[in-house]
Amino acid sequence: MATKKTSKTTTVRDYSILSQLRALRGQRLATVVGAIVGAVVPVLVYRIAHHHAADTPALWLIVAGGLLFSASSVYSWGLRLFGGQWYKAGGFTILLELSTVFVDGWESKLALSILVLINAVNLAHALVVGNRPARRKA
């Protein structure tokens, strides 16, 4: 677990993608629970968008909530993956999230698979390490 000092008074935890995966070793229960909870959101978003929202437009609110939940994890992974380049992380997030909702076919299922992976690892890591912000230094 690395910590990066950003100013005189704050520190930010810098969890690389690989360090998140390493933290899950030997943590079977947290990994399984995280994988289940992490998978539920993108799968429900996919199912509701493709099979239910056309008949009940109010369900698009559920889809929007799921996209917001997932997008924050995907964006933070994108920042790590692309060396802090926000525009690449944003494009990556938009591509995956909206492909899952608005595209039919194998492309949508591929995007869904990647979203399940990212959300599963992110939530499992939060269960193992905790989802607390780094402590402020006085």
Solvent accessible surface area in square Angstrom, and as a share of the most:
residue,aa,sasa,rsa
1,M,158,0.71
2,A,58,0.45
3,T,83,0.48
4,K,111,0.47
5,K,127,0.54
6,T,77,0.45
7,S,56,0.36
8,K,177,0.75
9,T,65,0.38
10,T,36,0.21
11,T,20,0.12
12,V,74,0.42
13,R,58,0.21
14,D,65,0.34
15,Y,26,0.10
16,S,50,0.33
17,I,31,0.15
18,L,107,0.53
19,S,31,0.20
20,Q,3,0.02
21,L,77,0.38
22,R,131,0.48
23,A,30,0.23
24,L,21,0.11
25,R,171,0.62
26,G,75,0.73
27,Q,78,0.35
28,R,201,0.73
29,L,141,0.70
30,A,19,0.15
31,T,46,0.27
32,V,83,0.47
33,V,61,0.35
34,G,0,0.00
35,A,38,0.29
36,I,104,0.53
37,V,69,0.40
38,G,0,0.00
39,A,25,0.19
40,V,67,0.39
41,V,31,0.18
42,P,2,0.01
43,V,60,0.34
44,L,95,0.47
45,V,6,0.04
46,Y,26,0.10
47,R,109,0.40
48,I,23,0.12
49,A,11,0.09
50,H,48,0.21
51,H,93,0.42
52,H,85,0.38
53,A,0,0.00
54,A,93,0.72
55,D,125,0.65
56,T,64,0.37
57,P,95,0.60
58,A,67,0.52
59,L,45,0.22
60,W,92,0.32
61,L,139,0.69
62,I,93,0.47
63,V,2,0.01
64,A,54,0.42
65,G,40,0.39
66,G,10,0.09
67,L,30,0.15
68,L,137,0.68
69,F,88,0.37
70,S,2,0.01
71,A,25,0.19
72,S,74,0.48
73,S,9,0.06
74,V,0,0.00
75,Y,76,0.29
76,S,34,0.22
77,W,18,0.06
78,G,0,0.00
79,L,54,0.27
80,R,80,0.29
81,L,100,0.50
82,F,64,0.27
83,G,70,0.67
84,G,47,0.45
85,Q,70,0.31
86,W,171,0.60
87,Y,122,0.46
88,K,99,0.42
89,A,0,0.00
90,G,17,0.17
91,G,37,0.36
92,F,42,0.18
93,T,12,0.07
94,I,106,0.54
95,L,115,0.57
96,L,10,0.05
97,E,8,0.04
98,L,73,0.36
99,S,18,0.11
100,T,0,0.00
101,V,6,0.03
102,F,135,0.56
103,V,54,0.31
104,D,113,0.59
105,G,36,0.34
106,W,176,0.62
107,E,72,0.32
108,S,0,0.00
109,K,109,0.46
110,L,94,0.47
111,A,5,0.04
112,L,25,0.12
113,S,65,0.42
114,I,57,0.29
115,L,2,0.01
116,V,39,0.22
117,L,101,0.50
118,I,5,0.03
119,N,0,0.00
120,A,13,0.10
121,V,12,0.07
122,N,36,0.18
123,L,34,0.17
124,A,1,0.01
125,H,10,0.04
126,A,25,0.20
127,L,97,0.48
128,V,44,0.25
129,V,34,0.19
130,G,15,0.15
131,N,131,0.67
132,R,151,0.55
133,P,119,0.75
134,A,19,0.15
135,R,213,0.78
136,R,175,0.64
137,K,117,0.50
138,A,144,1.11
